[in-house]
Amino acid sequence: MRWIRFFHEVGLEDVPLVGGKNASLGEMIRELSPLGVKVPGGFATTSEAYWYFLEHNGLKEAIAQELEGLDVENPTALQRASRRLRNLILKGEYPKDLREEILLAYRRLSEEAGEEEIPVAVRSSATAEDLPTASFAGQQESYLYVQGEEDLLLHVKRAMASLFTARAISYRAHMGFDHLKVALSVGVQRMVRADDAASGVIFTLDPDTGHRGFVYLTAIYGLGENIVQGRVIPDGYYVHKETFREGFRAVVYRRLGAKELTLAFDPREGRLKNRPTPLYLRNRFALRDEEVLLLADWALKIEDHYSKKRGSPTPMDIEWAKDGPTGELFVLQARPETVHSQKSPVLRVFRLLKRGEVLAEGLAVGEAIATGKARILKDPKEMDRFQEGEVLVTETTNPDWEPIMKKAAAIVTERGGRTSHAAIVARELGVPAVVGAVGATRSVPEGEEVTVSCAEGERGVVYRGRLPFEVEEIRPETLPRTRTRILVNVGTPEEALRTSLLPTDGVGLARMEFIFASHVRVHPLALTRFEALPPEVKRQVEEITEAYRDKRAYFVETLSQGIALIAAAFYPRPVLLRFSDFKTNEYARLLGGTSLSPRRKTPCWGGGGRAATTTRTTRRAFSWRWPR
């Protein structure tokens, strides 16, 4: 065929022909399928087909005229140009031979699947996309559950038109790409039916700190658009690379996400539809540990292959899905990670010098602090209201928000997790973001000065007012090296990933009490005596431990994971953990601890020989195990 390539016919060397996304799919099918990595098959229209379509309809000159002198910083002009350009392409007609080749390839794909008209995903793949220095992720459109010949032809044309969305035009302009030298290939891929299963994103590094010792995996129920668009808070899992390679296959750390919505195809209405996720599913992890470990294994194989191919370490950003009818896992696409791989080695340490009234809180993205006036927007069409240096507060973002996000001092969204659109763009822009900040559009006052702090570990906070903070820049290579071993104290597991990147010799002290306070949060006896708790305390404990029927299992796994995350972050450097002796004055502050850790005064001898009082120490033994 002249205008079509099946995925197995292309590889990374074919980016100019089929774009970064399709070239990567072909590379994985050709090179990684023998290693067990499963990728759905399909085909791509070529970049030559795109130019052929434009020439057949006489569109090149019209596109050049529309873009000449366009001010991409003017939202109104940008939207107007985008609308005109997309309409020009949508009104265009297919050359006869291109149309026939698309339909012939679709029929072949359906025949191989044993179906008359197979549902497919139609994905845009630009020739300047998924590069090590510019991902272009989310700039063009993808369409799911496209079925039937006429429907396919319509969505291939829509995908080509999406090369001129406002966000794509703006992104190319900011990245220095010539609009008329970027072509678009359209990928047509067998649909993985994750409607009643799961999907998610994998990074082969920690997406917040850039720590390269981990595979970080997220999972939600249903199709993956919800996670990409940041509409839900996903489950999160960490797998430690080096010990995994050595045969110690365990999920080091897991975090239960809210997974509020499930996106699925509604055959009665013929469209994708979001529905609330049932509570019993929200309270479960979307993947079993063995599935997490299989995906981690694939992610490492993908990273190893791309690093070898490029001749340098190449962390990857991977999308995956689980097929509901078969239970099989698949990799949908993979691209080089472009945020941390481009960062300078300078470490910027932010410290908040004063705290104030908390207006909202969620997951911290980045480790910075910013101040500005809060601007609450419900739709990107309100971009004229947003001024440079303000704090964007909204429900969620998608690529249409990017012209606004580029002007923001900080970003706050009510929905989303660490791999949501808002989180990814915030990292790329280098601005702090608080995602999953439930109720922020109601609790943060419009037009008031606020401080957004992502420098307090995992928790991101929006404070009222402009609070003072300081920034220290550290270049690790300039720090003096001594024969004295330099060990750090680590208070909480959330601090471990960032702190481990400093040039230290390990951890001199990690206190188990701090892991209890920040991580477990519930008094151990409240977990072993759960049924006997007062109703209100029982309700609060149930909220925290909702994913665990056996509350003792929550204690064992949460404590062991907190310890494991610290140890894995610093591996192979030593970590000294001080076991807890369960001081009642410290454990009384945990949930359920007021009645279970009564304060008792016993005499001891203090300064000057006078009798003093202290809290009695009570020792209790607990056995614990590493996660399954």
N, C-alpha and C positions, 0 to 999 in steps of 0.2 A: 504493500500500500504506500501511496505517496505522502498522504497527509496524516497518517495514523501510525503510532508505534504502541505495541503492547508492552506492558511494564517489563516483562522479562527480556525485552530486546534493548533496554537502555540501562545506563549506569551513571555514576557521578560525572563522567567525562561528557555527558550529553546535556548539561545544564543549558547551553545556548539553544538546544533543540526542543527540550520539553520542560524547561524550568527547574528550579531547585527541588520542589516538592516531588514532582514525578520522577526526576532523576534519582532522588534518594529512595523512592519506593522500588524502582527497578534495581538499584544497587543492592538493597536488602533481599529482594526476591532471588537475585542471581547468586549473591555471595553468602548470605546468612541463612537462607532456607535449609541448606545442608547441615547447619549447626542447630536446627530445631526452631529457629525464630519464624513464627507464622505471620505472613502478611497477605491480606486479601488481594487477589489478582484484579486486573483491569487493563485499560488502555488510555492513551493520551493523544489529543490533537497536538500537532507540532507548532512551533513558533512560526514556521513557514506557512502553515494553514491560517494563522492569525493575520499575517501580512497579506496573504492571498484574499482573505475575506475583506480586508480594508480596501485593497486595490479594486476588487470586483465591484464594490459599492462607492468608490471614489471618495473615501473618507480621510485619507492621510492629510490632504491639504486643509480640510475643514478642522481637523483636530489641531493642526499646527496653528491656524489662525485663532482658534478659541483659547489656546494656552499662551500665545504670545503676549508678553507683558502682564500676565495674570499675577495679581498680588495675593499670594496664598495666606497672608496674614489678615486679609479682609474676609471674614466669614461669609458675608452675603455674596460677594463676587465669587468666592470659591464654590459655594453651593450652587450658584446659578450656572457656572461653567460645567460643573460635574453633571448636573441634570441634563444640560444640552448634549454633552458628549455621549452619555449613556443612551439617551433617546436615539441619537444618530445610529448607534450600533444595533440597538434593538429593532429599529425599522429596516435594517439592512437585510438582504436576501442571501441565502447560501448559494455559492457556486454549485452546480449540479453534482460534479464529481466529489466535492467535499462532503456534501449531504449524504451521498450514497456510501462513502467510506465509513462515516460515523455510524450509520444504520447497520452496515455489514458487520462492523466490529461489535456492536451491541448485540446483534443476533448470535454471533459466535460466543460471546460471553454468556448469554442466556442459555444457549445450547449446552455449554460446558457445565453449567450449574443444574441442568435438567429441568429448567423452567421456561415457560413461553416468553415471558417478559420479566426479567429479573429486576428487583429494586436495586438502585445504585446510588452512590454518593457522587455528586459532581463537584469537583474541587478545582479552584483556580491555582495556577502554578506559574509565577512570573519568572522571566529569565534573569532577573536581578532579585533573587529571593533565596532565603535559607543559606546565605553566605556566612562565613565565619565572622564578618564584621557588621552585617546588617541582615536581620532575620526577615523583615517585611511581614512578620506573623500577623494575621488578622487583617491585612490591608485589603485583600480581595475577598470575594464571597465564596461560600461553600453551600451546597444544597443537598439535603438528605431525603431519602425515600423517593427519588425520582424514578418513575416507572412508566414504560411505554415509549414508543418511538417519537411521537410528536412532543411529549413532555420532555424527553431527553434533548431534542433539538432546541426547544425553547430555553432550557436551563444552560445548555452549552453557550448559547448566545448571551444569556444573562451573566454567565461567568466572565465572558470576554468583556462585556460592558463594565464589569466591576473593576477593571483596571483603572477606571476613571471615577471611582468614588472620591468624595472630597478628602477622606483620610488618606487614600492612596496617592492622590496628587500632591497633598501636603507633605507626606512622608518622603516621596521621591525628591521633592524640591529641597527639603531640609538635609537629605542624605547626599545631594549633589548628583542625582541620576537624571540623564536626559530622557524626557517623557517619550520621545519618538525613537529611542534606542532600546526601550524595554518592551518586549513582546509578551504575549500570554499564551500559555499552553493550558488546556483543560483536561484534567484527569477524571476518568470515569471508573469508579472502583466498586467492586461488589460490596453491598451493604452488610455490615456486621450488625445484627439485630439485638442491640443492647437494651431495647425497650424495657424488658423485664429481667435485665441482668445488671451490668455495671460498666463503667468506663472511667477514664481519668487521664492524668498527665504524670510523666516521670521526668525528673531531672537527675543527671548523674553527678550532681553536686548539691550542696545545700543552697537553695535559691536565695536565701536571705544573706548569708555570710560569705558564700562562695567556697566554703570548706569542701575540698574535693575528696574527702574520705568516705563519703556516703552516697548511696542512691536514695533519693527522696521520692516517694510515690504517693499520689493522691487518688481517691476513689469516691465516686458517687453512684447512685442508682440511675438507670436510664441512659439516654444519649448524652454525649459529652459536651454539647453546646452550653449546658448550664454551668459547667465548671470553667469553660473558656470565657464565657461572658460574666462570670462572677456572680451568678444568681444564687448560688448555694455555698455553704461551708462544707468542704469535703473531709473525709477521713484522711489522716496523714500517717505515713509509715517511713521509718528510717532503717536502712540495711547498711551495715558497715562493710565496705568493699574488701579490705585486706583480709580480715578474718573470714569473710564469706569465701574468698578465693582459696583460703587454706582449709576449707571444709567445715567451718563452724557456721552452719546456716541457720541464722536466727533473725527474727525481726527485733532489732535493738530497742526500738521505741515506736509506740503507736499513739495516735491522738484521735478520739472519736469526734467526727464532725456532725453538724446538724442535718445536712442532706435534706433540706426543707422541701425541695421539689423534685419530681421525676418527669423528665421529658420523654415522650413516647409518640409514636405515629398512631393517629386515630383513623382506622380504615373507614369508619362511617362518614367522617367529615373530610377525609382525604388530606389531612394536614397534621403537622406536629402540634402536640398539645401538652402543656405543663399541668400536672396534677399534684396536689399535696402528697408527700410521702407518708404512708401510715406510720404511726408512732412506734409500733413494734419493730419496723425496719430502721427507723431513724436511730433507735437505741442499740442496733447491732452494727458491727463493722461490715462493710460492703464486700470485703474479700476475706477468704481464709488465709492463714499464714502461708500455706503451701502455694497458693496462687500469688501472693506477694513475692515470695522467694523465686518463683518461676519467672515473673516479670523482671525482677532484679537481675536474674541470670541473663535474660535477653538484653537488658539495658547495658550490662557490662560487655556483652559480646558486640553490641552495636558501637559502644564507645571505643572499644579496642580496635574494631575494624576501621572506623573513621579516623582515629588517631594515627593508625599505621598508614592509611591512605594519604592523609594530609602531611605526615611527617612531623607532627607535633601533637601534644595532648589536646584532645577535642571533647570537652564535656558536651553532653547532648540533651536536647529537649524533645521528648517522645510522647506521642499520644497513643493510647491503647483502648481496646474495648473487649468486652466479653459477649459472646453470642448466646442469647437466651435459649434458643431451641437445642443447641448442641453442647453448651457449656464451655466451648473452646475460647481461648484467649488469642487476641490478635494485636499486632502493632499496626496502627493506621498511618503513621508518618513519623519521621525523625528529622530533626534539623540541629545544627550546631547551636549551642547556647551562646548568646551574644552580649550578655550584660557583664558578668564577672570576668569573662575571658578578655574583655577590653579594658578592664580597670587598671589604674596605675597602682604601684605597690604602696602608695601612701595610705596609712591608716588614719582615719579621722575619728577621734573619740569625743563624743558629745556628752556633756554632763549638765543636768538640770540643777540649777542652784537654789531653786525654791519651788515648792509645789503649791497648787491652789485647788479650787473647787473642780471636781471631776464632772465634766458634762457628758462624756461618752467614752466607752472603751471597747476594744476588740483585739484583733491580732495585729502585732506590729510588723510592718514590712520596711526593711532598712533599719538603720541604727542612728538616724539623725533626729534633729529637733528643728521645728520651723514655727514661725508666728505669722499671723496675718488676719485680715477680716474674713469671717466665715460667710461664704456665699452658698445658699442652698438652691440647687437647681434640680428640676424634675426631668428635663429633656434637653438634649444638646442643642435644640433649636433656640434655647435661651442664651446662647453664647454671647450675645451682645451685652448681657448684664454682667458678664464676668470680666474683672480687671486683673491685669498682671500683678502677681504677688499675693492674690487672695487664696483662701483655703477652700477647695471644692468639697462640698458636702452633698452627697446624693445617695440614691438607693443602690445603684450599681452602675458600672460603665461598660461600654463596648467600644469598638474602634471608632464609632462616630464621635466619641467624646475627646479624641486625641488632640484636636486643635485647642480645646479648653485646657486639657491636662498639661500641655506644654507651657501654659502660663501660670500654673498653680504653684504656690509655695509648698503645699501639702495636699493630700487627698484623703477623704474620709468616705467610706461606703458602708451602707447598712448590711450588704450581703457580700459573699465571696470569701475565698480563702487565700492561701499563700501562692497558689498558681492561677488565680483569677486574672482577668484582663487588667484590672486596676493595679494589682500587685506587680505584674510583669512590666507594665508601662512605667510605674513608679520607680522600679529598680533601674530601668533603662534611662529614665530622666534624672535619676539621682535625688529624688525627693521622698520624704517620709510619707507613708500611707498607713492608715488604720482601716483594716477591712473587717467585715463581720461585726461592725459597731451597731448593734440592734438599737433602733429608735433614734439614731443620731440626727435625722432630719427634723425631729420634733424637739430634741433636748438641746441642740446647739442653736443659740440665738442668731438669727440672720443679721449680718452687718456688724456684729460685735467682734472685738479682737479676741483671738484664741491662740493657744499654744498647743501644737501637736507634737507629742513626745513618743518616739520609737526607740528611746535609749534606755529603757527600763526592762530589758529582757523580752520575753515573749509577748508581754502585754503592751498594747499601744493605747495611749491615753490622750484625750482632748481636754485640756484645762481651760477654764475661763480666764481671759486676760492675757496680756503679753508678759510672760514670765522670763526672768533672766536665765541664761545658760552660757556655757563656755565650750569652745571647741579646741582640741589639741591635735595637732598633726604629728604623726610618728612615721618615720621611714625606717622600717625594720633593719635595713642593711647598714644604717648609720649607728645603730646602737652598739656600744662597746661590748666585746666578748671578754669574759673573765674566766679564770679557772674555777671560780666559785659557782656552784650550781644555783641557778635561780628558779625557785619554785613559786607557784602562785596558789592563793587560796580561792576556791570556787564555792560560792554560796548556793547556787541553784543549777539544775541541769540546763536551763535555758541559756545561762551565761557561758556554758562550756564551749559551744561551737565557736563563738567569737573570740573568747579568751585563748583558746588553743592555737589560734593563728599568730599569737605573739611569740617572739623568740624566747621561749622558756624551756626549762628542762623537765617540766611536768607539774603535778599538783602536790603541794606540800600538805594541804589539809582540805578535805571535803567532809563536812559534818553531816552525818545522817539526819540530825535534827532539822537542818535546813531543807533537806530533801522532803522530809515529812511535811514541813510547813508550806513549802511552795508547790509540792507535787501531789502528795497523798491527800493532805488537807483535812483528813478525817482521823479522829482518835482511833488507834488500833482496837481498843475495847468496844468502840461503837460499831465496829465491823464484826467482831466475834460475838457480840451480844445484840445484833441488829434487831431481832424480833422483840426484845425487851425495852427498846428505846421509847421515850416519850413521843407522841404522835408528830409534833412539829419537828423535832430533831430527826425522827425517822424519815419524814418527807424530804428534808434537806439532804440527808445522806443518800436517799434514793435518787435524787436528781443528779448528784455527783457520780454515783456508781451505777447509773442506769444500764450500762452495757454488760453488767455482771449479775447473774442470778446469785452466785455464791459471793457474798461480800468479802469473804476472806481472800478469795482469788483476786479481787480488786487490790487489796492490800499487798499481796505477794507480787503481782505483776507490775503494779505502779511503782512500788519501791524499787524492785529489781531493774525496771526500765530506766528510772531516774539515775541509778548508780551506773548502769550500762552505758547510758548516753555520755556521761562524763568520762568514763574509761575509754570509750571508743573515740571520742573527740580528740583525746590526747595520745592515743595509741601511736607508736609503741612506748611512749614515755611513761614513767611510773606515776601512779595515782595512789595517794595515801588516803584511805577512808577511815574516819574515826566512827566506830560503832556508837550507837546511842545507848545511854543508860537510863532513858525515860525519866528525866527530871519532871516532876509533876508541875512545877511552875511554868515550864515551857510547853508541855503537852496539854495543859488546861486550856490553852488558847485554840486548840484544834476543835473542829466541829464535834460536838458531843463530849468534849473534855471537861466541861464545868463540873458535871456530877461524877465523872469517872476518874478524875485526877484531883481529889480534894487536897487543899493546901494544909499541910501539917507543919507545925512549928516544933523544931527540936533544938536543944541548946548546942551551941558550938562556941569556941573561944575566938573572939575577934581581936582587933587591935587594942592594946593597952590592957589585955587580960580580962576585959569585961565580957560578961555573958552576952551573946548576941543570938539572934534567931535566923534560921535559914530554912529553906524548903527541903523536906526530906526526899532523898533519892530512892526511888523504887525501881528495882531491876526486874525485867520480865524477858523471857527468851521467846523468840519467834523463829521458826524455820522459814526459809524462803528459797525459791528456785528461779532460774532464768526463764525468760519467756519461751513458749513452745516454738 
